[in-house]
Amino acid sequence: MPRPSLNREMTDRSYPIRFDAARDGLRAASAVVTTAMADKKSVGPAGPGTSVITKVKPQTKRPNLYRVLLLNDDYTPMEFVVHVLERFFNKDVEAATKIMLHVHHHGIGECGIFTYEVAETKVTQVMDFARKHQHPLQCVMEKK
């Protein structure tokens, strides 16, 4: 069978992707490959002298998630906690107030769920900001 021109291959999807593995390298995810076999009697899935090569996608594991928590104390003003939630966790005033009241009444409140690096960064930012403004606010993270 004559090899179709490059333009024909790109516009007509009825042709299987064929290439010489030694010349072109393995560059297709799934392709029918012609092989120069000494034994002409072997028959592959696409006909005599051909083999199918498939590239297997590796399974990726989902990253572990961590909860970022604020802890209640008797000295940090409620307005400061709302400001922290708005600034570092992108909460609106209503959501920030709701979380702040949960922290105030229950002693602990969840600010968000993040991957390890993001959670660690947010905890550090909150703690540094609280220290800079001389508040004893505590922020921790725990594995979900």
N, CA, C and O atoms as a GROMACS GRO file, in nm:
protein
  576
    1MET      N    1   0.085  -0.117   0.000
    1MET     CA    2   0.000   0.000   0.000
    1MET      C    3   0.089   0.123   0.000
    1MET      O    4   0.178   0.132   0.084
    2PRO      N    5   0.069   0.217  -0.089
    2PRO     CA    6   0.154   0.337  -0.091
    2PRO      C    7   0.123   0.424   0.029
    2PRO      O    8   0.010   0.433   0.076
    3ARG      N    9   0.228   0.487   0.077
    3ARG     CA   10   0.215   0.574   0.195
    3ARG      C   11   0.147   0.704   0.153
    3ARG      O   12   0.191   0.768   0.058
    4PRO      N   13   0.039   0.744   0.223
    4PRO     CA   14  -0.029   0.869   0.188
    4PRO      C   15   0.058   0.989   0.222
    4PRO      O   16   0.146   0.982   0.308
    5SER      N   17   0.033   1.099   0.152
    5SER     CA   18   0.111   1.220   0.179
    5SER      C   19   0.076   1.274   0.317
    5SER      O   20  -0.026   1.237   0.376
    6LEU      N   21   0.162   1.361   0.367
    6LEU     CA   22   0.144   1.417   0.501
    6LEU      C   23   0.012   1.492   0.511
    6LEU      O   24  -0.059   1.480   0.611
    7ASN      N   25  -0.022   1.570   0.407
    7ASN     CA   26  -0.147   1.646   0.411
    7ASN      C   27  -0.267   1.553   0.413
    7ASN      O   28  -0.366   1.579   0.482
    8ARG      N   29  -0.259   1.444   0.337
    8ARG     CA   30  -0.369   1.348   0.333
    8ARG      C   31  -0.386   1.283   0.470
    8ARG      O   32  -0.499   1.262   0.514
    9GLU      N   33  -0.275   1.250   0.538
    9GLU     CA   34  -0.282   1.189   0.671
    9GLU      C   35  -0.349   1.282   0.770
    9GLU      O   36  -0.424   1.238   0.857
   10MET      N   37  -0.322   1.411   0.758
   10MET     CA   38  -0.375   1.505   0.855
   10MET      C   39  -0.524   1.533   0.832
   10MET      O   40  -0.596   1.562   0.927
   11THR      N   41  -0.571   1.526   0.706
   11THR     CA   42  -0.710   1.558   0.679
   11THR      C   43  -0.799   1.436   0.678
   11THR      O   44  -0.918   1.447   0.709
   12ASP      N   45  -0.747   1.319   0.642
   12ASP     CA   46  -0.828   1.198   0.633
   12ASP      C   47  -0.793   1.108   0.750
   12ASP      O   48  -0.683   1.054   0.755
   13ARG      N   49  -0.885   1.089   0.842
   13ARG     CA   50  -0.859   1.012   0.963
   13ARG      C   51  -0.881   0.863   0.941
   13ARG      O   52  -0.870   0.786   1.037
   14SER      N   53  -0.911   0.820   0.819
   14SER     CA   54  -0.935   0.678   0.795
   14SER      C   55  -0.805   0.598   0.789
   14SER      O   56  -0.809   0.475   0.800
   15TYR      N   57  -0.690   0.665   0.771
   15TYR     CA   58  -0.563   0.595   0.765
   15TYR      C   59  -0.510   0.572   0.906
   15TYR      O   60  -0.513   0.665   0.987
   16PRO      N   61  -0.461   0.452   0.937
   16PRO     CA   62  -0.395   0.433   1.067
   16PRO      C   63  -0.260   0.505   1.065
   16PRO      O   64  -0.203   0.528   0.959
   17ILE      N   65  -0.212   0.540   1.180
   17ILE     CA   66  -0.082   0.605   1.191
   17ILE      C   67   0.023   0.498   1.168
   17ILE      O   68   0.034   0.403   1.246
   18ARG      N   69   0.102   0.511   1.062
   18ARG     CA   70   0.206   0.414   1.030
   18ARG      C   71   0.340   0.486   1.027
   18ARG      O   72   0.353   0.595   0.970
   19PHE      N   73   0.440   0.424   1.086
   19PHE     CA   74   0.574   0.480   1.081
   19PHE      C   75   0.674   0.369   1.108
   19PHE      O   76   0.641   0.265   1.163
   20ASP      N   77   0.796   0.394   1.068
   20ASP     CA   78   0.904   0.301   1.091
   20ASP      C   79   0.963   0.335   1.227
   20ASP      O   80   1.015   0.445   1.247
   21ALA      N   81   0.956   0.241   1.320
   21ALA     CA   82   0.999   0.267   1.458
   21ALA      C   83   1.146   0.305   1.465
   21ALA      O   84   1.183   0.390   1.545
   22ALA      N   85   1.231   0.243   1.383
   22ALA     CA   86   1.374   0.272   1.387
   22ALA      C   87   1.403   0.413   1.334
   22ALA      O   88   1.491   0.482   1.386
   23ARG      N   89   1.330   0.455   1.232
   23ARG     CA   90   1.354   0.586   1.171
   23ARG      C   91   1.286   0.699   1.249
   23ARG      O   92   1.349   0.802   1.275
   24ASP      N   93   1.161   0.681   1.284
   24ASP     CA   94   1.083   0.789   1.344
   24ASP      C   95   1.081   0.787   1.496
   24ASP      O   96   1.049   0.889   1.557
   25GLY      N   97   1.113   0.678   1.557
   25GLY     CA   98   1.104   0.668   1.701
   25GLY      C   99   0.960   0.644   1.742
   25GLY      O  100   0.869   0.654   1.660
   26LEU      N  101   0.938   0.612   1.868
   26LEU     CA  102   0.804   0.587   1.917
   26LEU      C  103   0.743   0.719   1.959
   26LEU      O  104   0.772   0.768   2.068
   27ARG      N  105   0.660   0.777   1.874
   27ARG     CA  106   0.606   0.908   1.904
   27ARG      C  107   0.454   0.912   1.904
   27ARG      O  108   0.395   1.020   1.907
   28ALA      N  109   0.390   0.799   1.900
   28ALA     CA  110   0.244   0.797   1.902
   28ALA      C  111   0.195   0.723   2.026
   28ALA      O  112   0.260   0.627   2.069
   29ALA      N  113   0.084   0.765   2.081
   29ALA     CA  114   0.029   0.699   2.199
   29ALA      C  115  -0.021   0.560   2.164
   29ALA      O  116  -0.003   0.466   2.242
   30SER      N  117  -0.083   0.545   2.051
   30SER     CA  118  -0.130   0.415   2.005
   30SER      C  119  -0.116   0.415   1.854
   30SER      O  120  -0.174   0.501   1.787
   31ALA      N  121  -0.042   0.321   1.798
   31ALA     CA  122  -0.016   0.324   1.656
   31ALA      C  123   0.002   0.184   1.602
   31ALA      O  124   0.036   0.091   1.675
   32VAL      N  125  -0.021   0.170   1.471
   32VAL     CA  126   0.012   0.045   1.402
   32VAL      C  127   0.149   0.065   1.343
   32VAL      O  128   0.171   0.161   1.269
   33VAL      N  129   0.242  -0.023   1.374
   33VAL     CA  130   0.381  -0.007   1.337
   33VAL      C  131   0.420  -0.119   1.243
   33VAL      O  132   0.394  -0.236   1.270
   34THR      N  133   0.485  -0.085   1.130
   34THR     CA  134   0.536  -0.188   1.041
   34THR      C  135   0.667  -0.237   1.098
   34THR      O  136   0.748  -0.158   1.147
   35THR      N  137   0.688  -0.366   1.091
   35THR     CA  138   0.812  -0.423   1.143
   35THR      C  139   0.881  -0.501   1.034
   35THR      O  140   0.817  -0.569   0.954
   36ALA      N  141   1.011  -0.491   1.032
   36ALA     CA  142   1.091  -0.567   0.937
   36ALA      C  143   1.123  -0.700   1.003
   36ALA      O  144   1.222  -0.712   1.075
   37MET      N  145   1.040  -0.797   0.976
   37MET     CA  146   1.057  -0.926   1.041
   37MET      C  147   1.111  -1.026   0.940
   37MET      O  148   1.069  -1.028   0.824
   38ALA      N  149   1.202  -1.108   0.985
   38ALA     CA  150   1.259  -1.211   0.898
   38ALA      C  151   1.154  -1.319   0.870
   38ALA      O  152   1.150  -1.375   0.761
   39ASP      N  153   1.072  -1.346   0.967
   39ASP     CA  154   0.970  -1.448   0.954
   39ASP      C  155   0.842  -1.383   0.903
   39ASP      O  156   0.773  -1.318   0.981
   40LYS      N  157   0.809  -1.399   0.776
   40LYS     CA  158   0.692  -1.338   0.716
   40LYS      C  159   0.564  -1.410   0.755
   40LYS      O  160   0.454  -1.363   0.722
   41LYS      N  161   0.574  -1.524   0.824
   41LYS     CA  162   0.456  -1.601   0.859
   41LYS      C  163   0.382  -1.544   0.978
   41LYS      O  164   0.265  -1.576   0.999
   42SER      N  165   0.448  -1.458   1.060
   42SER     CA  166   0.383  -1.405   1.179
   42SER      C  167   0.275  -1.306   1.139
   42SER      O  168   0.294  -1.224   1.048
   43VAL      N  169   0.164  -1.314   1.206
   43VAL     CA  170   0.052  -1.226   1.176
   43VAL      C  171   0.015  -1.153   1.305
   43VAL      O  172  -0.020  -1.216   1.405
   44GLY      N  173   0.022  -1.019   1.302
   44GLY     CA  174  -0.015  -0.938   1.417
   44GLY      C  175  -0.162  -0.902   1.410
   44GLY      O  176  -0.232  -0.947   1.320
   45PRO      N  177  -0.211  -0.822   1.504
   45PRO     CA  178  -0.352  -0.785   1.507
   45PRO      C  179  -0.396  -0.701   1.388
   45PRO      O  180  -0.515  -0.701   1.355
   46ALA      N  181  -0.305  -0.629   1.321
   46ALA     CA  182  -0.343  -0.545   1.207
   46ALA      C  183  -0.303  -0.607   1.075
   46ALA      O  184  -0.317  -0.542   0.971
   47GLY      N  185  -0.254  -0.727   1.074
   47GLY     CA  186  -0.216  -0.792   0.950
   47GLY      C  187  -0.077  -0.850   0.959
   47GLY      O  188  -0.013  -0.841   1.064
   48PRO      N  189  -0.028  -0.909   0.849
   48PRO     CA  190   0.105  -0.970   0.852
   48PRO      C  191   0.215  -0.864   0.863
   48PRO      O  192   0.213  -0.761   0.796
   49GLY      N  193   0.311  -0.892   0.951
   49GLY     CA  194   0.428  -0.806   0.966
   49GLY      C  195   0.401  -0.677   1.041
   49GLY      O  196   0.480  -0.583   1.030
   50THR      N  197   0.294  -0.669   1.115
   50THR     CA  198   0.265  -0.547   1.190
   50THR      C  199   0.241  -0.580   1.336
   50THR      O  200   0.202  -0.692   1.370
   51SER      N  201   0.263  -0.482   1.421
   51SER     CA  202   0.238  -0.496   1.564
   51SER      C  203   0.170  -0.370   1.614
   51SER      O  204   0.183  -0.264   1.553
   52VAL      N  205   0.099  -0.380   1.723
   52VAL     CA  206   0.035  -0.264   1.784
   52VAL      C  207   0.113  -0.226   1.909
   52VAL      O  208   0.137  -0.310   1.996
   53ILE      N  209   0.152  -0.099   1.916
   53ILE     CA  210   0.224  -0.049   2.033
   53ILE      C  211   0.132   0.049   2.104
   53ILE      O  212   0.079   0.141   2.043
   54THR      N  213   0.113   0.029   2.232
   54THR     CA  214   0.032   0.122   2.310
   54THR      C  215   0.115   0.178   2.423
   54THR      O  216   0.196   0.108   2.483
   55LYS      N  217   0.094   0.304   2.451
   55LYS     CA  218   0.163   0.369   2.562
   55LYS      C  219   0.068   0.371   2.681
   55LYS      O  220  -0.044   0.419   2.671
   56VAL      N  221   0.114   0.318   2.792
   56VAL     CA  222   0.031   0.308   2.912
   56VAL      C  223   0.047   0.435   2.994
   56VAL      O  224   0.159   0.477   3.024
   57LYS      N  225  -0.067   0.497   3.030
   57LYS     CA  226  -0.061   0.615   3.115
   57LYS      C  227  -0.042   0.571   3.260
   57LYS      O  228  -0.116   0.485   3.307
   58PRO      N  229   0.056   0.629   3.331
   58PRO     CA  230   0.073   0.592   3.472
   58PRO      C  231  -0.041   0.652   3.555
   58PRO      O  232  -0.090   0.761   3.527
   59GLN      N  233  -0.082   0.580   3.656
   59GLN     CA  234  -0.186   0.627   3.746
   59GLN      C  235  -0.123   0.724   3.845
   59GLN      O  236  -0.024   0.692   3.910
   60THR      N  237  -0.180   0.843   3.856
   60THR     CA  238  -0.128   0.940   3.952
   60THR      C  239  -0.210   0.936   4.079
   60THR      O  240  -0.333   0.921   4.076
   61LYS      N  241  -0.143   0.948   4.190
   61LYS     CA  242  -0.207   0.943   4.320
   61LYS      C  243  -0.248   1.085   4.360
   61LYS      O  244  -0.173   1.180   4.341
   62ARG      N  245  -0.367   1.098   4.415
   62ARG     CA  246  -0.413   1.229   4.461
   62ARG      C  247  -0.332   1.269   4.584
   62ARG      O  248  -0.301   1.185   4.668
   63PRO      N  249  -0.296   1.399   4.594
   63PRO     CA  250  -0.217   1.443   4.710
   63PRO      C  251  -0.301   1.440   4.838
   63PRO      O  252  -0.423   1.454   4.834
   64ASN      N  253  -0.233   1.422   4.949
   64ASN     CA  254  -0.300   1.427   5.079
   64ASN      C  255  -0.346   1.569   5.106
   64ASN      O  256  -0.278   1.665   5.070
   65LEU      N  257  -0.462   1.582   5.169
   65LEU     CA  258  -0.516   1.712   5.200
   65LEU      C  259  -0.505   1.740   5.350
   65LEU      O  260  -0.509   1.648   5.432
   66TYR      N  261  -0.491   1.867   5.383
   66TYR     CA  262  -0.472   1.910   5.522
   66TYR      C  263  -0.572   2.021   5.553
   66TYR      O  264  -0.595   2.110   5.472
   67ARG      N  265  -0.629   2.015   5.672
   67ARG     CA  266  -0.720   2.118   5.721
   67ARG      C  267  -0.639   2.225   5.790
   67ARG      O  268  -0.551   2.194   5.870
   68VAL      N  269  -0.667   2.350   5.761
   68VAL     CA  270  -0.604   2.462   5.832
   68VAL      C  271  -0.706   2.510   5.935
   68VAL      O  272  -0.819   2.544   5.901
   69LEU      N  273  -0.664   2.512   6.062
   69LEU     CA  274  -0.754   2.542   6.173
   69LEU      C  275  -0.706   2.663   6.252
   69LEU      O  276  -0.586   2.683   6.271
   70LEU      N  277  -0.801   2.744   6.296
   70LEU     CA  278  -0.772   2.854   6.388
   70LEU      C  279  -0.816   2.811   6.527
   70LEU      O  280  -0.921   2.750   6.544
   71LEU      N  281  -0.734   2.844   6.626
   71LEU     CA  282  -0.765   2.811   6.765
   71LEU      C  283  -0.806   2.936   6.841
   71LEU      O  284  -0.752   3.044   6.818
   72ASN      N  285  -0.902   2.922   6.930
   72ASN     CA  286  -0.953   3.035   7.007
   72ASN      C  287  -0.855   3.075   7.118
   72ASN      O  288  -0.786   2.991   7.175
   73ASP      N  289  -0.851   3.203   7.146
   73ASP     CA  290  -0.781   3.254   7.263
   73ASP      C  291  -0.862   3.371   7.318
   73ASP      O  292  -0.953   3.421   7.251
   74ASP      N  293  -0.828   3.414   7.437
   74ASP     CA  294  -0.906   3.519   7.503
   74ASP      C  295  -0.858   3.661   7.471
   74ASP      O  296  -0.914   3.757   7.523
   75TYR      N  297  -0.756   3.676   7.388
   75TYR     CA  298  -0.694   3.806   7.369
   75TYR      C  299  -0.705   3.861   7.228
   75TYR      O  300  -0.708   3.983   7.210
   76THR      N  301  -0.711   3.776   7.127
   76THR     CA  302  -0.717   3.823   6.988
   76THR      C  303  -0.856   3.879   6.959
   76THR      O  304  -0.956   3.811   6.981
   77PRO      N  305  -0.864   4.002   6.911
   77PRO     CA  306  -0.995   4.061   6.880
   77PRO      C  307  -1.066   3.987   6.765
   77PRO      O  308  -1.002   3.935   6.673
   78MET      N  309  -1.197   3.983   6.774
   78MET     CA  310  -1.276   3.915   6.672
   78MET      C  311  -1.257   3.980   6.534
   78MET      O  312  -1.255   3.911   6.432
   79GLU      N  313  -1.243   4.111   6.532
   79GLU     CA  314  -1.225   4.182   6.406
   79GLU      C  315  -1.094   4.142   6.338
   79GLU      O  316  -1.086   4.134   6.215
   80PHE      N  317  -0.991   4.115   6.419
   80PHE     CA  318  -0.863   4.072   6.363
   80PHE      C  319  -0.876   3.934   6.300
   80PHE      O  320  -0.820   3.910   6.193
   81VAL      N  321  -0.949   3.844   6.365
   81VAL     CA  322  -0.969   3.709   6.311
   81VAL      C  323  -1.045   3.717   6.178
   81VAL      O  324  -1.011   3.646   6.083
   82VAL      N  325  -1.147   3.802   6.172
   82VAL     CA  326  -1.222   3.820   6.047
   82VAL      C  327  -1.129   3.874   5.938
   82VAL      O  328  -1.134   3.829   5.824
   83HIS      N  329  -1.044   3.970   5.975
   83HIS     CA  330  -0.948   4.026   5.878
   83HIS      C  331  -0.852   3.918   5.826
   83HIS      O  332  -0.824   3.914   5.706
   84VAL      N  333  -0.803   3.832   5.914
   84VAL     CA  334  -0.713   3.722   5.874
   84VAL      C  335  -0.784   3.628   5.776
   84VAL      O  336  -0.726   3.588   5.675
   85LEU      N  337  -0.908   3.594   5.806
   85LEU     CA  338  -0.984   3.504   5.719
   85LEU      C  339  -1.009   3.566   5.581
   85LEU      O  340  -1.004   3.498   5.479
   86GLU      N  341  -1.035   3.694   5.580
   86GLU     CA  342  -1.056   3.763   5.452
   86GLU      C  343  -0.926   3.772   5.372
   86GLU      O  344  -0.924   3.750   5.251
   87ARG      N  345  -0.818   3.805   5.441
   87ARG     CA  346  -0.691   3.830   5.372
   87ARG      C  347  -0.622   3.702   5.324
   87ARG      O  348  -0.577   3.696   5.210
   88PHE      N  349  -0.613   3.602   5.410
   88PHE     CA  350  -0.533   3.484   5.376
   88PHE      C  351  -0.615   3.366   5.322
   88PHE      O  352  -0.559   3.276   5.259
   89PHE      N  353  -0.744   3.367   5.345
   89PHE     CA  354  -0.827   3.254   5.301
   89PHE      C  355  -0.936   3.297   5.202
   89PHE      O  356  -1.024   3.218   5.168
   90ASN      N  357  -0.929   3.422   5.157
   90ASN     CA  358  -1.021   3.475   5.056
   90ASN      C  359  -1.168   3.453   5.091
   90ASN      O  360  -1.248   3.419   5.005
   91LYS      N  361  -1.202   3.473   5.215
   91LYS     CA  362  -1.341   3.461   5.260
   91LYS      C  363  -1.408   3.597   5.251
   91LYS      O  364  -1.344   3.700   5.271
   92ASP      N  365  -1.537   3.597   5.221
   92ASP     CA  366  -1.611   3.724   5.226
   92ASP      C  367  -1.644   3.754   5.372
   92ASP      O  368  -1.622   3.670   5.459
   93VAL      N  369  -1.696   3.873   5.399
   93VAL     CA  370  -1.720   3.917   5.537
   93VAL      C  371  -1.816   3.821   5.608
   93VAL      O  372  -1.795   3.787   5.724
   94GLU      N  373  -1.919   3.778   5.538
   94GLU     CA  374  -2.019   3.690   5.600
   94GLU      C  375  -1.958   3.554   5.637
   94GLU      O  376  -1.979   3.506   5.749
   95ALA      N  377  -1.884   3.492   5.545
   95ALA     CA  378  -1.823   3.362   5.572
   95ALA      C  379  -1.716   3.374   5.681
   95ALA      O  380  -1.705   3.287   5.768
   96ALA      N  381  -1.638   3.482   5.676
   96ALA     CA  382  -1.533   3.503   5.777
   96ALA      C  383  -1.594   3.522   5.916
   96ALA      O  384  -1.542   3.469   6.014
   97THR      N  385  -1.703   3.595   5.924
   97THR     CA  386  -1.770   3.616   6.052
   97THR      C  387  -1.826   3.484   6.105
   97THR      O  388  -1.817   3.456   6.225
   98LYS      N  389  -1.884   3.405   6.018
   98LYS     CA  390  -1.939   3.274   6.058
   98LYS      C  391  -1.828   3.183   6.114
   98LYS      O  392  -1.848   3.119   6.218
   99ILE      N  393  -1.714   3.177   6.047
   99ILE     CA  394  -1.602   3.095   6.094
   99ILE      C  395  -1.548   3.149   6.226
   99ILE      O  396  -1.519   3.073   6.318
  100MET      N  397  -1.535   3.283   6.235
  100MET     CA  398  -1.485   3.345   6.358
  100MET      C  399  -1.576   3.312   6.477
  100MET      O  400  -1.527   3.282   6.586
  101LEU      N  401  -1.706   3.318   6.457
  101LEU     CA  402  -1.799   3.286   6.566
  101LEU      C  403  -1.791   3.138   6.603
  101LEU      O  404  -1.806   3.102   6.720
  102HIS      N  405  -1.769   3.052   6.504
  102HIS     CA  406  -1.751   2.909   6.532
  102HIS      C  407  -1.627   2.888   6.618
  102HIS      O  408  -1.630   2.812   6.714
  103VAL      N  409  -1.518   2.956   6.583
  103VAL     CA  410  -1.395   2.947   6.662
  103VAL      C  411  -1.421   2.999   6.804
  103VAL      O  412  -1.376   2.940   6.902
  104HIS      N  413  -1.493   3.108   6.814
  104HIS     CA  414  -1.520   3.170   6.944
  104HIS      C  415  -1.604   3.079   7.034
  104HIS      O  416  -1.578   3.070   7.154
  105HIS      N  417  -1.705   3.013   6.976
  105HIS     CA  418  -1.795   2.930   7.057
  105HIS      C  419  -1.744   2.788   7.080
  105HIS      O  420  -1.770   2.729   7.184
  106HIS      N  421  -1.671   2.733   6.982
  106HIS     CA  422  -1.628   2.593   6.992
  106HIS      C  423  -1.479   2.575   7.020
  106HIS      O  424  -1.433   2.464   7.046
  107GLY      N  425  -1.403   2.684   7.015
  107GLY     CA  426  -1.261   2.676   7.047
  107GLY      C  427  -1.172   2.646   6.927
  107GLY      O  428  -1.050   2.661   6.936
  108ILE      N  429  -1.230   2.604   6.816
  108ILE     CA  430  -1.153   2.571   6.696
  108ILE      C  431  -1.243   2.586   6.574
  108ILE      O  432  -1.364   2.565   6.583
  109GLY      N  433  -1.184   2.624   6.462
  109GLY     CA  434  -1.261   2.640   6.340
  109GLY      C  435  -1.176   2.614   6.217
  109GLY      O  436  -1.057   2.644   6.216
  110GLU      N  437  -1.238   2.558   6.114
  110GLU     CA  438  -1.168   2.523   5.990
  110GLU      C  439  -1.172   2.641   5.893
  110GLU      O  440  -1.278   2.693   5.861
  111CYS      N  441  -1.053   2.681   5.847
  111CYS     CA  442  -1.041   2.791   5.751
  111CYS      C  443  -1.044   2.742   5.608
  111CYS      O  444  -1.088   2.814   5.519
  112GLY      N  445  -0.997   2.621   5.585
  112GLY     CA  446  -0.992   2.566   5.450
  112GLY      C  447  -0.919   2.434   5.448
  112GLY      O  448  -0.859   2.393   5.547
  113ILE      N  449  -0.925   2.367   5.332
  113ILE     CA  450  -0.859   2.238   5.311
  113ILE      C  451  -0.766   2.254   5.191
  113ILE      O  452  -0.809   2.297   5.083
  114PHE      N  453  -0.638   2.220   5.210
  114PHE     CA  454  -0.537   2.245   5.108
  114PHE      C  455  -0.438   2.129   5.102
  114PHE      O  456  -0.437   2.042   5.188
  115THR      N  457  -0.355   2.129   4.997
  115THR     CA  458  -0.244   2.035   4.992
  115THR      C  459  -0.142   2.076   5.098
  115THR      O  460  -0.152   2.185   5.155
  116TYR      N  461  -0.045   1.990   5.125
  116TYR     CA  462   0.049   2.012   5.234
  116TYR      C  463   0.122   2.145   5.221
  116TYR      O  464   0.127   2.223   5.317
  117GLU      N  465   0.178   2.173   5.104
  117GLU     CA  466   0.260   2.294   5.087
  117GLU      C  467   0.176   2.420   5.103
  117GLU      O  468   0.221   2.516   5.165
  118VAL      N  469   0.056   2.420   5.047
  118VAL     CA  470  -0.031   2.537   5.057
  118VAL      C  471  -0.075   2.558   5.202
  118VAL      O  472  -0.074   2.670   5.252
  119ALA      N  473  -0.114   2.449   5.269
  119ALA     CA  474  -0.157   2.458   5.409
  119ALA      C  475  -0.043   2.510   5.497
  119ALA      O  476  -0.064   2.596   5.583
  120GLU      N  477   0.076   2.458   5.476
  120GLU     CA  478   0.192   2.501   5.554
  120GLU      C  479   0.220   2.650   5.533
  120GLU      O  480   0.251   2.722   5.628
  121THR      N  481   0.210   2.695   5.410
  121THR     CA  482   0.232   2.836   5.379
  121THR      C  483   0.128   2.924   5.446
  121THR      O  484   0.162   3.029   5.502
  122LYS      N  485   0.002   2.883   5.441
  122LYS     CA  486  -0.104   2.963   5.502
  122LYS      C  487  -0.088   2.970   5.654
  122LYS      O  488  -0.108   3.077   5.713
  123VAL      N  489  -0.052   2.860   5.717
  123VAL     CA  490  -0.030   2.860   5.862
  123VAL      C  491   0.083   2.957   5.897
  123VAL      O  492   0.071   3.036   5.990
  124THR      N  493   0.192   2.951   5.823
  124THR     CA  494   0.306   3.039   5.848
  124THR      C  495   0.268   3.185   5.828
  124THR      O  496   0.304   3.271   5.909
  125GLN      N  497   0.194   3.215   5.721
  125GLN     CA  498   0.153   3.352   5.695
  125GLN      C  499   0.065   3.406   5.807
  125GLN      O  500   0.084   3.519   5.853
  126VAL      N  501  -0.032   3.326   5.852
  126VAL     CA  502  -0.122   3.370   5.959
  126VAL      C  503  -0.045   3.391   6.088
  126VAL      O  504  -0.064   3.492   6.156
  127MET      N  505   0.041   3.298   6.123
  127MET     CA  506   0.118   3.310   6.247
  127MET      C  507   0.209   3.433   6.243
  127MET      O  508   0.217   3.506   6.342
  128ASP      N  509   0.277   3.456   6.133
  128ASP     CA  510   0.365   3.573   6.120
  128ASP      C  511   0.285   3.702   6.128
  128ASP      O  512   0.328   3.798   6.193
  129PHE      N  513   0.169   3.706   6.062
  129PHE     CA  514   0.085   3.826   6.064
  129PHE      C  515   0.034   3.854   6.205
  129PHE      O  516   0.031   3.970   6.247
  130ALA      N  517  -0.006   3.750   6.276
  130ALA     CA  518  -0.054   3.766   6.414
  130ALA      C  519   0.058   3.817   6.505
  130ALA      O  520   0.035   3.906   6.587
  131ARG      N  521   0.177   3.762   6.492
  131ARG     CA  522   0.291   3.806   6.575
  131ARG      C  523   0.327   3.951   6.544
  131ARG      O  524   0.358   4.029   6.634
  132LYS      N  525   0.322   3.985   6.416
  132LYS     CA  526   0.356   4.122   6.374
  132LYS      C  527   0.260   4.223   6.439
  132LYS      O  528   0.299   4.334   6.472
  133HIS      N  529   0.134   4.182   6.456
  133HIS     CA  530   0.034   4.271   6.517
  133HIS      C  531   0.015   4.241   6.666
  133HIS      O  532  -0.081   4.288   6.728
  134GLN      N  533   0.106   4.165   6.722
  134GLN     CA  534   0.111   4.135   6.866
  134GLN      C  535  -0.017   4.068   6.918
  134GLN      O  536  -0.071   4.106   7.022
  135HIS      N  537  -0.063   3.969   6.844
  135HIS     CA  538  -0.178   3.888   6.887
  135HIS      C  539  -0.133   3.744   6.903
  135HIS      O  540  -0.050   3.695   6.826
  136PRO      N  541  -0.186   3.674   7.004
  136PRO     CA  542  -0.145   3.534   7.027
  136PRO      C  543  -0.226   3.431   6.946
  136PRO      O  544  -0.235   3.315   6.986
  137LEU      N  545  -0.284   3.472   6.836
  137LEU     CA  546  -0.366   3.382   6.754
  137LEU      C  547  -0.285   3.261   6.710
  137LEU      O  548  -0.171   3.274   6.664
  138GLN      N  549  -0.344   3.143   6.725
  138GLN     CA  550  -0.278   3.018   6.685
  138GLN      C  551  -0.348   2.961   6.562
  138GLN      O  552  -0.470   2.957   6.554
  139CYS      N  553  -0.267   2.917   6.467
  139CYS     CA  554  -0.317   2.853   6.345
  139CYS      C  555  -0.239   2.725   6.328
  139CYS      O  556  -0.116   2.726   6.333
  140VAL      N  557  -0.310   2.615   6.306
  140VAL     CA  558  -0.244   2.483   6.291
  140VAL      C  559  -0.302   2.412   6.170
  140VAL      O  560  -0.404   2.453   6.115
  141MET      N  561  -0.237   2.304   6.131
  141MET     CA  562  -0.289   2.222   6.023
  141MET      C  563  -0.290   2.077   6.069
  141MET      O  564  -0.206   2.035   6.148
  142GLU      N  565  -0.388   2.001   6.017
  142GLU     CA  566  -0.395   1.858   6.049
  142GLU      C  567  -0.437   1.783   5.925
  142GLU      O  568  -0.510   1.835   5.841
  143LYS      N  569  -0.390   1.660   5.914
  143LYS     CA  570  -0.423   1.577   5.799
  143LYS      C  571  -0.572   1.544   5.801
  143LYS      O  572  -0.628   1.510   5.905
  144LYS      N  573  -0.633   1.554   5.685
  144LYS     CA  574  -0.777   1.526   5.676
  144LYS      C  575  -0.804   1.378   5.672
  144LYS      O  576  -0.919   1.337   5.665
   0.00000   0.00000   0.00000
